[in-house]
Amino acid sequence: MSTATSGSQDGSALSQQAPDQAQVTVDSNSAGGSTPASTAAAGATLGPPNQESSLATSSGATDPTGAEITNSARGPPGELVVNATDDASHTISLSSDGTTLSVTVNGATESHSLADVSSITISGADNRDDTLMVDTTGGPIAAPITYHGGAAGYDTLAIWASSVTSSPTGRDSGRIVADGTAITYDGLEPVSVTAATITINGTDLGGSTELLDKDVLKISPYTGSGPCSTPGSCIQVRNFEGPFALLEIAELSYFVIAGTSSVTINGGLGTDAVEFTGDYLVPNSSLAVNAEHIKVDAGVKICVGGGSDGCTGAAAGNDITFNAIYKDNGISLIGITTTIPVLGVDALIDISPDDGDWSSGDDYSGGDVIVDTSDGKQYRALHDVSSGAGAPHANATDWVFAGTTQLNGHTITLTALAGTLSTTVSGAGQTLPGGGDLIVGSVAGFADNGSFTVVGLADPCTYTGRDTTTNKFTGVSGCTGTPANGALLKTDVIETGGDTGFRHAALDLEYHATVNVHGDSHITATSNVTLASTIDATATARSGEGHDKGDFSTSDSYAKGDVVKDLADGKKYVATKAVGPSSTHPKDDTGLLGKWTEAKQKD
């Protein structure tokens, strides 16, 4: 790296930068702005966040040759860049008291006014182990942070905050919001979180669509270095590609148990599973899990109450809430709407699942859990077991008791719900059509454009888009009024039929909502325990044509079943699905996966 001389914030000169050391600069486009740059010697050690060491002023240094920040500097904020791409490992920390940003590189610290910083970019070295520590407990960092860990090496992001939301976007990339501070990262291995309130989202590889989004999140204890060096101090969340969980699709995330009061785990878009493969012992906290499938392995304990492990009693607020919610309207082909036979739409909570009764004629793989009917207990295979071996209860060579599965909290709620697409309006005073936006509880599962009905509004609404980040429908039209906060919004299954062979319409829909509790399972609550399953599906099949909307217009939206006349060929077409404004005419969008089919009368 080049040699540079830089100025401090009060105008004094800092010592000259040596080659091959990390460099910190602030760039401003204003003539009245300034550019402080300082150095940090590689190899120094970093203490806990907010423990700062200052950069010594060199008495023999020359005056800075470039722009410098002074206390009276004016001009727009600039980008703060930490260039740590030299051939060394680095420990970098960022902290704030709400007005001042402290930047530490390998033990050397400098401060900047947050008002002078518009963004922060940190680049780590390839093939080196870099760590970025961000501490917002003293105040948020208003400037967005981008962290490039670099290729290879073992690069870490560690967060200290009051509230953290983690949203992976790929194998080593993602976005974290810590007390309002936005951190975007790539090239990382683990993400460490220390916070009271923690939300961990699944990886949505399909971006804003459900395509390819089938996460399997596995949760268990984590033992590593630092605050996790003592077993039982941390919990890890590993994110695999579903449905078989063979490939990890996000960096390892773990959080420190001490000080944690609330944890929420969301599967995200698509059909996701959350599985507790090891003990989750987080005393005096709450746990909420939202995914289509939720499983607690045999012998695993989930305790959020009192005592050193959370398994003794529980105070108000130390709740366990599992929401297995799976909503889907299936797919429509050749006049038949189906949710895929046998599989269907299955919302599932499975506590201590097993592979059924043991049989002497079956082979088993290591880890399989079965029930020995001789004593009714669950046993786990210690390794692969061939047929003909002795019964598990009398065969300690091949089998071990799977253990007691335990859930302990104040209120424990296990709810499974399967059905057609629905949500609720989120927020009062949203007048439609207004600006065309409607914020709701969730847009997951809904098509990218289509129609819905809202309780309290006389007419159905059409929409041209959805925002999966803010849970908002966009381009809403066709309906007027102000729906109440919490009003039910839904899109039912409406099969309008097909003309293949003869005019017909059919439904092949399967919805399953199940809460299973197996084996030696103990569910203990100081308040209420609720196990509930609900199916809420509405579907209609009609083989007759729908509403005649007249001539096709490229600026209009159409609901499934609507009939239009395409002036390009003079023929009538029926919409096979919701259609947003489009320059593509119906005659050019037919076929098996097309949005239109020619309207024909057949008996």
Helices and strands as residue ranges (DSSP letters): E 22-27, E 37-40, E 78-83, E 91-96, E 100-105, E 108-113, G 114-116, E 117-123, E 131-135, E 145-148, E 156-160, E 163-170, E 173-178, E 181-186, E 191-194, E 197-201, E 215-222, G 226-228, E 234-241, E 253-256, E 262-266, E 273-276, E 280-281, E 286-291, E 293-296, E 301-303, E 320-327, E 331-333, E 336-338, E 345-351, E 369-372, E 377-381, G 392-394, E 399-401, E 405-409, E 412-419, E 421-424, E 438-439, E 450-454, E 461-463, E 465-467, E 472-474, E 488-491, E 493-495, E 506-508, E 511-517, E 521-525, E 529-536, E 539-541, E 548-551, E 563-566, E 571-575, G 586-588, E 596-598
